[in-house]
Amino acid sequence: MRKYQTLVAVCLVLLLIGGALYFFISNPVTSVKKEAVKHKVSHPTVTQVNCVPPGGSVVGILTIPKLKMVSAVEQGVEDAVINVAIGHNPATVWPGANATSELSAHDVAQFWHIDQLVRGDEIDYYSPCQSMAKFHVETAQLYATNTPVWSLPYPALILETCWPANNLGPTNERLLVTAELDSVIPNNTPPEIPNFPSPPSLAAPADLQALGLSLNQNIQEMGFMSTSGDPSPSWLQSNEPMNVEAVALETWFGLLDSAKDNNQGWWNDLAPTVSMPSQIAGQYVTEHLSRMDVNIDGTGDILSSVTLTTSLGFGSGKYSFVAEMTVSNGVMHLGSLSITPI
């Protein structure tokens, strides 16, 4: 009986190990996870010159060849920084120094697709001194938000973003990709940062804009962002999708204000080819029934449309909305609006 119990216990352990291995292999986020004790004993020891261009905000350039991502790195991790670039945590060393450097970016921006990285993938940091610190990915792990990030006793780089990577609202988890330094190459000229077309302009007149049309001035829980068409990877992994989303949301909130006030002039500015729906004319939003999902459609770095999907309640009833924003001559307008009673 004791041998039988031992055999059963061994089988259960093997099943648990097998299940864990299957989970780590099949899950792209954890596929590069490894135990800390397996870190190499020997690591490069380098001295990274900490120079910053006089009068400039850019402190480096980060590239991820596999993802075709090239982005400026600026000092700081506050919104003012990561809304325009990748942010370097000033409490950590510069990438390439003999400790851990941390870089942060929005999930639907530069670090949108870092969950696709696997062990061995290359990450390069170009300093203002024209040296390149070359890293390779070791681990990718999920942590609860506000979990402390421990500094490693060798040259390492951590890329941090919110998780899930396509979530537009607050999240309870973040993804940390850890990379180890391979070498620092001096006199290496950095690549040029892509210069993308400006986001479309908002069609709302000044008196409508004065009501406050940004997301932080209106109530709307955000859902997820997706893409369609064939947008370029470098455009997707920049701040441009968020900039486009911001204009689409301002247009949407402007439409709701136009309908609430039954202001046909405002509506015509935002939606010259779409009539104001009678269901929402003169109506206030009374409840938000679902989060808002955003789809961006484009080719290369040229935007075609932005589609917003959500459900709202009014005094006249509850409706699901699909609003397609199109761009003409650099200005965003409502191109079509579908309203379905719930």
Sine and cosine of phi, psi and omega as CSV:
sin_phi,cos_phi,sin_psi,cos_psi,sin_omega,cos_omega
0.00,0.00,-0.66,0.75,-0.02,-1.00
-0.90,0.43,-0.63,0.78,0.04,-1.00
-0.91,0.42,-0.62,0.78,0.02,-1.00
-0.90,0.44,-0.68,0.73,0.04,-1.00
-0.89,0.45,-0.64,0.77,0.03,-1.00
-0.89,0.45,-0.68,0.73,0.01,-1.00
-0.89,0.47,-0.68,0.74,0.04,-1.00
-0.88,0.47,-0.69,0.73,-0.01,-1.00
-0.89,0.46,-0.67,0.74,0.03,-1.00
-0.89,0.47,-0.68,0.73,0.01,-1.00
-0.88,0.48,-0.67,0.74,0.01,-1.00
-0.90,0.44,-0.66,0.75,0.03,-1.00
-0.88,0.47,-0.69,0.73,0.01,-1.00
-0.89,0.45,-0.63,0.77,0.03,-1.00
-0.90,0.44,-0.67,0.74,0.02,-1.00
-0.90,0.44,-0.68,0.74,0.02,-1.00
-0.90,0.44,-0.69,0.72,0.01,-1.00
-0.88,0.47,-0.67,0.74,0.02,-1.00
-0.90,0.43,-0.65,0.76,0.01,-1.00
-0.90,0.43,-0.68,0.73,0.03,-1.00
-0.88,0.48,-0.67,0.74,0.01,-1.00
-0.88,0.47,-0.65,0.76,0.00,-1.00
-0.90,0.44,-0.72,0.69,-0.04,-1.00
-0.93,0.37,-0.58,0.81,-0.02,-1.00
-0.96,0.28,-0.63,0.78,-0.10,-1.00
-0.99,0.12,-0.29,0.96,-0.03,-1.00
-0.99,-0.11,0.89,-0.45,-0.06,-1.00
-0.90,0.44,-0.42,0.91,-0.02,-1.00
-0.96,0.28,-0.59,0.81,-0.09,-1.00
-0.97,-0.23,0.08,1.00,-0.09,-1.00
-0.91,0.41,-0.34,0.94,0.00,-1.00
-0.97,-0.24,0.20,0.98,-0.03,-1.00
-0.94,0.33,0.63,-0.77,0.09,-1.00
-0.55,-0.84,0.27,-0.96,-0.02,-1.00
-0.98,0.21,0.56,-0.83,-0.04,-1.00
-0.88,0.48,-0.52,0.86,-0.05,-1.00
-0.93,0.38,-0.24,0.97,-0.03,-1.00
-1.00,-0.03,0.06,1.00,0.05,-1.00
-0.88,0.48,0.56,-0.83,0.03,-1.00
-0.87,0.50,0.55,-0.83,-0.01,-1.00
-0.96,0.28,-0.58,0.81,-0.08,-1.00
-0.96,-0.27,0.73,-0.69,0.03,-1.00
-0.73,-0.69,0.49,-0.87,0.04,-1.00
-0.88,0.48,0.63,-0.77,0.12,-0.99
-0.93,-0.36,0.88,-0.48,-0.11,-0.99
-0.73,-0.69,0.29,-0.96,0.14,-0.99
-0.90,-0.44,0.93,-0.37,-0.02,-1.00
-1.00,-0.07,0.82,-0.57,0.03,-1.00
-0.96,0.29,0.83,-0.56,-0.06,-1.00
-1.00,-0.07,0.97,0.24,-0.01,-1.00
-0.94,-0.33,0.57,-0.82,0.01,-1.00
-0.82,-0.57,0.69,-0.73,0.00,-1.00
-0.86,0.52,0.71,-0.70,0.01,-1.00
-0.85,0.53,0.81,-0.59,0.06,-1.00
0.96,0.28,0.11,0.99,-0.04,-1.00
-0.94,-0.34,0.46,-0.89,-0.01,-1.00
-1.00,-0.04,-0.36,0.93,-0.04,-1.00
-0.98,0.22,0.81,-0.58,-0.01,-1.00
-0.95,-0.32,0.06,1.00,0.03,-1.00
0.19,-0.98,0.05,-1.00,0.05,-1.00
-0.75,-0.66,0.75,-0.66,0.03,-1.00
-0.95,-0.32,0.71,-0.70,0.08,-1.00
-0.78,-0.62,0.60,-0.80,0.13,-0.99
-0.81,-0.59,1.00,-0.09,-0.13,-0.99
-0.81,0.59,-0.66,0.75,-0.04,-1.00
-0.86,0.51,-0.60,0.80,-0.05,-1.00
-1.00,-0.08,-0.03,1.00,-0.04,-1.00
0.84,0.54,0.61,0.79,-0.01,-1.00
-0.98,-0.21,0.78,-0.62,0.10,-1.00
-0.73,-0.68,0.83,-0.55,-0.07,-1.00
-0.53,-0.85,0.52,-0.86,0.14,-0.99
-0.94,0.34,0.52,-0.86,0.10,-0.99
-0.90,-0.43,0.77,-0.64,0.04,-1.00
-0.87,-0.50,0.33,-0.94,-0.04,-1.00
-0.99,0.17,0.79,-0.61,0.03,-1.00
0.92,-0.40,0.37,-0.93,0.00,-1.00
-0.81,-0.59,0.26,0.97,0.06,-1.00
-0.97,0.24,0.26,-0.96,-0.07,-1.00
-0.83,0.55,-0.61,0.79,-0.02,-1.00
-0.86,0.51,-0.46,0.89,0.01,-1.00
-1.00,0.04,-0.82,0.58,-0.13,-0.99
-0.97,0.23,-0.07,1.00,0.16,-0.99
-0.98,0.22,-0.21,0.98,-0.02,-1.00
-0.79,-0.61,-0.24,0.97,-0.08,-1.00
-0.34,-0.94,0.00,-1.00,0.20,-0.98
-0.98,0.18,0.65,-0.76,-0.04,-1.00
-0.97,-0.24,0.70,-0.72,0.10,-1.00
-1.00,-0.08,0.81,-0.59,0.03,-1.00
-0.93,0.37,0.92,-0.38,-0.07,-1.00
-0.91,0.40,-0.20,0.98,0.05,-1.00
-0.99,0.14,-0.07,1.00,0.00,-1.00
-0.90,-0.44,0.25,-0.97,-0.02,-1.00
-0.95,0.30,0.19,-0.98,0.10,-0.99
-0.96,0.27,0.53,-0.85,0.01,-1.00
-0.83,0.56,0.78,-0.62,-0.01,-1.00
0.95,-0.32,-0.29,0.96,0.06,-1.00
-0.96,0.26,0.21,-0.98,-0.13,-0.99
-1.00,0.10,0.86,0.51,0.06,-1.00
-0.18,-0.98,-0.31,-0.95,-0.07,-1.00
-0.98,-0.20,0.79,-0.61,0.11,-0.99
-0.97,-0.26,0.62,-0.79,-0.02,-1.00
-0.85,-0.52,0.77,-0.64,0.06,-1.00
-0.86,-0.51,0.68,-0.74,-0.04,-1.00
-0.82,-0.58,0.52,-0.85,0.06,-1.00
-0.43,-0.90,0.30,-0.95,0.05,-1.00
-0.91,0.41,0.47,-0.88,-0.02,-1.00
-0.95,0.31,-0.55,0.84,0.03,-1.00
-0.99,-0.16,0.58,0.82,0.04,-1.00
-0.69,-0.73,-0.79,-0.61,-0.10,-0.99
-0.85,0.53,-0.57,0.82,-0.08,-1.00
-0.98,-0.22,0.41,0.91,-0.03,-1.00
-0.83,0.55,-0.63,0.78,-0.15,-0.99
-0.88,-0.47,0.39,0.92,0.00,-1.00
-0.94,0.34,-0.21,0.98,0.09,-1.00
-0.93,0.36,-0.21,0.98,0.04,-1.00
-0.99,0.13,-0.15,0.99,-0.01,-1.00
-0.96,0.28,0.60,-0.80,0.04,-1.00
-0.79,-0.61,0.21,-0.98,-0.06,-1.00
-0.82,0.57,0.76,-0.65,0.02,-1.00
0.98,-0.20,-0.30,0.95,0.00,-1.00
-0.91,0.42,0.56,-0.83,-0.12,-0.99
-1.00,0.04,0.65,-0.76,0.14,-0.99
-0.72,-0.69,0.76,-0.66,-0.06,-1.00
-0.83,-0.56,0.67,-0.74,0.07,-1.00
-0.86,-0.51,0.84,-0.55,0.03,-1.00
-0.98,-0.20,0.86,-0.52,-0.01,-1.00
-1.00,0.06,0.27,-0.96,0.06,-1.00
-0.89,0.46,-0.25,0.97,0.00,-1.00
-1.00,0.05,0.20,0.98,0.02,-1.00
0.89,0.46,0.55,0.83,0.18,-0.98
-0.94,-0.34,0.49,-0.87,0.00,-1.00
-0.89,-0.46,0.84,-0.55,0.12,-0.99
-1.00,-0.06,0.89,-0.46,-0.07,-1.00
-0.98,-0.21,0.83,-0.55,-0.04,-1.00
-0.88,-0.47,0.30,-0.95,0.19,-0.98
-0.77,-0.63,0.60,-0.80,-0.04,-1.00
-0.92,0.38,0.66,-0.75,0.09,-1.00
-0.89,-0.45,-0.77,0.64,-0.06,-1.00
-0.68,-0.73,0.40,-0.92,0.16,-0.99
-0.66,-0.76,0.88,-0.47,-0.11,-0.99
-0.66,-0.75,0.47,-0.88,0.06,-1.00
-0.99,-0.10,0.65,-0.76,0.03,-1.00
-0.71,-0.70,0.44,-0.90,0.13,-0.99
-0.91,0.41,0.57,-0.82,0.04,-1.00
-0.83,0.56,0.62,-0.78,0.00,-1.00
0.97,0.25,0.16,0.99,0.14,-0.99
-0.93,0.38,0.75,-0.67,0.00,-1.00
-0.88,0.48,0.60,-0.80,0.07,-1.00
-0.98,-0.22,0.88,-0.48,-0.07,-1.00
-1.00,0.04,0.66,-0.75,0.04,-1.00
-0.98,0.22,0.70,-0.71,0.02,-1.00
-1.00,0.01,0.49,-0.87,-0.09,-1.00
-1.00,0.10,0.51,0.86,0.03,-1.00
-0.42,-0.91,0.23,-0.97,-0.05,-1.00
-0.90,0.44,0.89,-0.46,-0.04,-1.00
-0.58,-0.81,0.32,-0.95,0.01,-1.00
-0.73,-0.69,0.73,-0.68,0.06,-1.00
-0.89,-0.45,0.80,-0.60,0.13,-0.99
-0.98,-0.19,0.79,-0.61,-0.09,-1.00
-0.84,-0.54,0.70,-0.72,0.11,-0.99
-0.45,-0.89,0.21,-0.98,0.02,-1.00
-0.97,0.22,0.38,-0.93,-0.02,-1.00
-0.72,-0.70,0.68,-0.73,0.06,1.00
-0.92,0.39,0.43,-0.90,-0.16,-0.99
-0.95,0.32,-0.26,0.96,0.01,-1.00
-0.95,-0.32,0.27,0.96,-0.04,-1.00
-1.00,0.08,0.77,-0.63,-0.02,-1.00
-1.00,-0.04,-0.17,0.98,-0.02,-1.00
-0.95,-0.30,-0.09,-1.00,0.03,-1.00
-0.88,0.47,0.53,-0.85,0.01,-1.00
-0.77,-0.64,0.34,-0.94,0.02,-1.00
-0.98,-0.17,-0.05,1.00,-0.02,-1.00
-0.75,-0.66,0.34,-0.94,0.13,-0.99
-0.67,-0.74,0.45,-0.90,0.01,-1.00
-0.97,-0.23,0.78,-0.62,0.06,-1.00
-0.89,-0.46,0.87,-0.49,0.09,-1.00
-0.98,-0.22,0.85,-0.53,-0.01,-1.00
-0.96,-0.27,0.74,-0.68,0.01,-1.00
-0.80,-0.61,0.51,-0.86,0.00,-1.00
-0.95,-0.32,0.53,-0.85,-0.04,-1.00
-0.96,0.27,0.72,-0.70,0.11,-0.99
-0.99,-0.16,-0.72,0.70,-0.05,-1.00
-0.23,-0.97,0.29,-0.96,0.15,-0.99
-0.87,-0.49,0.87,-0.50,-0.09,-1.00
-0.97,-0.25,0.89,-0.46,-0.02,-1.00
-0.98,0.22,0.29,-0.96,0.09,-1.00
0.80,0.60,0.67,0.74,-0.01,-1.00
-0.96,-0.29,0.88,-0.48,-0.06,-1.00
-0.97,0.26,0.80,-0.60,-0.03,-1.00
-0.95,0.30,0.42,-0.91,0.08,-1.00
-0.95,0.30,0.31,-0.95,0.04,-1.00
-0.97,0.22,0.63,-0.77,0.08,-1.00
-0.96,0.27,0.76,-0.65,-0.02,-1.00
-0.84,0.55,0.63,-0.78,0.04,-1.00
-0.95,-0.32,0.98,-0.18,-0.09,-1.00
-1.00,0.00,0.39,-0.92,0.09,-1.00
-0.87,0.50,0.49,-0.87,0.02,-1.00
-0.90,0.43,0.52,-0.86,0.09,-1.00
-0.88,0.48,0.40,-0.92,0.02,-1.00
-0.90,0.44,0.41,-0.91,0.02,-1.00
-0.99,0.11,0.40,-0.92,0.04,-1.00
-1.00,0.07,0.72,-0.69,-0.05,-1.00
-1.00,0.07,-0.12,0.99,-0.06,-1.00
-0.91,0.41,0.69,-0.72,0.07,-1.00
-0.93,0.36,0.26,-0.97,-0.11,-0.99
-0.87,0.50,-0.66,0.75,-0.04,-1.00
-0.93,0.37,-0.48,0.88,0.09,-1.00
-0.97,0.25,-0.66,0.75,0.04,-1.00
-0.88,0.48,-0.49,0.87,-0.02,-1.00
-0.91,0.42,-0.30,0.95,0.04,-1.00
-0.96,0.28,-0.30,0.95,-0.02,-1.00
1.00,-0.06,0.98,-0.19,-0.11,-0.99
-0.92,-0.39,0.03,1.00,-0.02,-1.00
-0.98,0.19,0.24,-0.97,-0.02,-1.00
-0.89,0.45,-0.62,0.79,-0.03,-1.00
-0.96,0.26,-0.04,1.00,0.06,-1.00
-0.95,-0.32,0.05,1.00,-0.04,-1.00
-0.68,-0.73,0.33,-0.94,0.00,-1.00
-1.00,-0.05,0.88,-0.47,0.09,-1.00
-0.20,-0.98,0.90,-0.43,0.08,-1.00
-0.98,0.19,0.77,-0.64,-0.08,-1.00
-1.00,-0.05,0.52,-0.86,0.00,-1.00
-0.97,-0.24,-0.93,-0.37,-0.11,-0.99
-0.81,-0.59,0.42,-0.91,0.06,-1.00
-0.96,-0.29,0.67,-0.75,0.09,-1.00
-0.72,-0.69,0.17,-0.99,0.01,-1.00
-0.73,-0.68,0.38,-0.93,0.09,-1.00
-0.58,-0.81,0.10,-1.00,-0.11,-0.99
0.98,0.18,-0.62,-0.78,-0.02,-1.00
-0.63,-0.77,0.87,0.50,0.03,-1.00
-0.93,0.38,0.53,-0.85,-0.03,-1.00
-0.95,0.32,0.58,-0.81,0.01,-1.00
-0.85,0.52,-0.62,0.78,-0.02,-1.00
-0.93,0.38,-0.57,0.82,0.05,-1.00
-0.93,0.37,-0.69,0.72,0.00,-1.00
-0.88,0.47,-0.61,0.79,-0.05,-1.00
-0.99,-0.14,0.83,0.55,0.08,-1.00
-0.58,-0.81,-0.11,-0.99,0.05,-1.00
-1.00,0.09,-0.02,1.00,-0.07,-1.00
-0.89,0.46,-0.69,0.72,0.04,-1.00
-0.83,0.55,-0.63,0.78,0.02,-1.00
-0.93,0.36,-0.59,0.81,0.04,-1.00
-0.91,0.42,-0.66,0.75,0.03,-1.00
-0.92,0.40,-0.68,0.73,0.02,-1.00
-0.86,0.52,-0.64,0.77,-0.03,-1.00
-0.88,0.48,-0.66,0.75,0.01,-1.00
-0.93,0.38,-0.63,0.78,0.02,-1.00
-0.89,0.45,-0.65,0.76,0.01,-1.00
-0.93,0.37,-0.64,0.77,0.06,-1.00
-0.88,0.48,-0.64,0.77,0.05,-1.00
-0.89,0.45,-0.68,0.73,0.00,-1.00
-0.89,0.46,-0.75,0.66,0.00,-1.00
-0.91,0.42,-0.54,0.84,0.08,-1.00
-0.91,0.42,-0.60,0.80,0.05,-1.00
-0.91,0.41,-0.67,0.74,0.01,-1.00
-0.90,0.43,-0.65,0.76,0.04,-1.00
-0.92,0.39,-0.62,0.78,0.03,-1.00
-0.89,0.46,-0.68,0.73,0.01,-1.00
-0.93,0.38,-0.67,0.74,-0.02,-1.00
-0.85,0.53,-0.69,0.72,-0.01,-1.00
-1.00,0.05,-0.01,1.00,-0.03,-1.00
0.79,0.61,0.67,0.74,-0.05,-1.00
-1.00,-0.10,0.99,-0.16,-0.09,-1.00
-0.92,0.39,-0.52,0.85,0.01,-1.00
-0.90,0.43,-0.74,0.67,0.05,-1.00
-0.86,0.51,-0.72,0.69,-0.04,-1.00
-0.86,0.51,-0.69,0.73,-0.03,-1.00
-0.90,0.43,-0.54,0.84,0.05,-1.00
-0.91,0.42,-0.62,0.79,-0.05,-1.00
-1.00,0.05,-0.50,0.87,-0.10,-1.00
-0.67,-0.74,0.94,0.34,-0.09,-1.00
-0.91,0.42,-0.33,0.94,-0.03,-1.00
-0.92,-0.40,0.09,1.00,-0.05,-1.00
-0.84,-0.55,0.80,-0.60,0.01,-1.00
-0.96,0.27,0.51,-0.86,0.07,-1.00
-0.93,0.37,0.83,-0.55,-0.02,-1.00
-0.91,0.41,0.69,-0.72,-0.01,-1.00
-0.91,0.43,-0.46,0.89,-0.04,-1.00
-0.89,0.46,-0.48,0.88,-0.09,-1.00
-0.90,-0.44,-0.02,1.00,0.02,-1.00
-0.91,0.41,0.84,-0.54,-0.01,-1.00
0.97,0.26,0.24,0.97,-0.09,-1.00
-0.94,-0.35,0.64,-0.77,0.12,-0.99
-1.00,0.01,0.48,-0.88,0.18,-0.98
-0.97,0.26,0.84,-0.54,-0.02,-1.00
-0.98,-0.19,-0.41,0.91,0.03,-1.00
-0.35,-0.94,0.49,-0.87,0.08,-1.00
-0.97,-0.23,0.89,-0.47,-0.15,-0.99
-0.99,-0.11,-0.27,0.96,0.03,-1.00
-0.41,-0.91,0.29,-0.96,0.10,-0.99
-0.96,0.30,0.28,-0.96,0.00,-1.00
-0.98,-0.20,0.83,-0.56,0.09,-1.00
-0.99,-0.13,0.51,-0.86,-0.06,-1.00
-0.80,-0.59,0.77,-0.64,0.12,-0.99
-0.87,-0.50,0.77,-0.64,0.03,-1.00
-0.94,-0.33,0.80,-0.60,0.00,-1.00
-0.90,-0.44,0.73,-0.69,0.00,-1.00
-0.14,-0.99,0.09,-1.00,0.04,-1.00
-0.76,-0.65,0.80,-0.60,-0.07,-1.00
0.89,0.46,-0.81,-0.58,0.08,-1.00
-0.94,-0.33,0.38,0.92,0.02,-1.00
-0.97,-0.26,0.86,-0.50,-0.02,-1.00
-0.98,0.19,0.70,-0.71,0.08,-1.00
-0.98,-0.20,-0.77,0.63,-0.04,-1.00
-0.33,-0.94,0.28,-0.96,0.11,-0.99
-0.76,-0.65,0.81,-0.59,-0.03,-1.00
-0.93,-0.36,0.81,-0.59,0.03,-1.00
-0.95,-0.31,0.72,-0.69,-0.02,-1.00
-0.77,-0.63,0.81,-0.58,0.01,-1.00
-0.32,-0.95,0.08,-1.00,0.05,-1.00
-0.74,-0.67,0.70,-0.71,-0.06,-1.00
-0.70,-0.71,0.43,-0.90,0.10,-1.00
-0.94,-0.33,0.64,-0.76,0.06,-1.00
-0.77,-0.63,0.12,-0.99,0.09,-1.00
-0.88,0.47,-0.44,0.90,-0.03,-1.00
-1.00,0.09,-0.20,0.98,-0.02,-1.00
0.54,-0.84,-0.08,-1.00,0.00,-1.00
-0.92,-0.39,0.69,-0.72,-0.11,-0.99
-0.63,-0.77,0.50,-0.86,0.20,-0.98
-0.99,-0.14,0.68,-0.73,-0.05,-1.00
-0.87,-0.49,0.65,-0.76,0.21,-0.98
-0.79,-0.62,0.95,-0.30,-0.06,-1.00
-0.93,-0.36,0.86,-0.50,0.03,-1.00
-0.98,-0.21,0.87,-0.49,0.05,-1.00
-0.99,-0.11,0.78,-0.63,0.02,-1.00
-0.90,-0.44,0.28,-0.96,-0.05,-1.00
-0.87,-0.50,0.77,-0.64,0.05,-1.00
-0.67,-0.74,0.81,-0.58,-0.02,-1.00
0.81,0.58,0.59,0.81,0.08,-1.00
0.98,0.18,0.14,0.99,-0.02,-1.00
-0.86,-0.51,0.68,-0.74,-0.01,-1.00
-1.00,-0.02,0.72,-0.69,0.08,-1.00
-0.72,-0.70,0.30,-0.95,0.17,-0.99
-0.96,0.28,0.86,-0.51,-0.01,-1.00
-1.00,-0.07,-0.56,0.83,0.04,-1.00
-0.39,-0.92,0.44,-0.90,0.00,-1.00
-0.60,-0.80,0.85,-0.53,0.05,-1.00
-0.95,-0.31,0.78,-0.63,0.02,-1.00
-0.83,-0.55,0.83,-0.55,-0.01,-1.00
-0.84,-0.54,0.84,-0.54,0.04,-1.00
-0.88,0.47,0.60,-0.80,0.02,-1.00
-0.98,-0.19,0.00,0.00,0.00,0.00
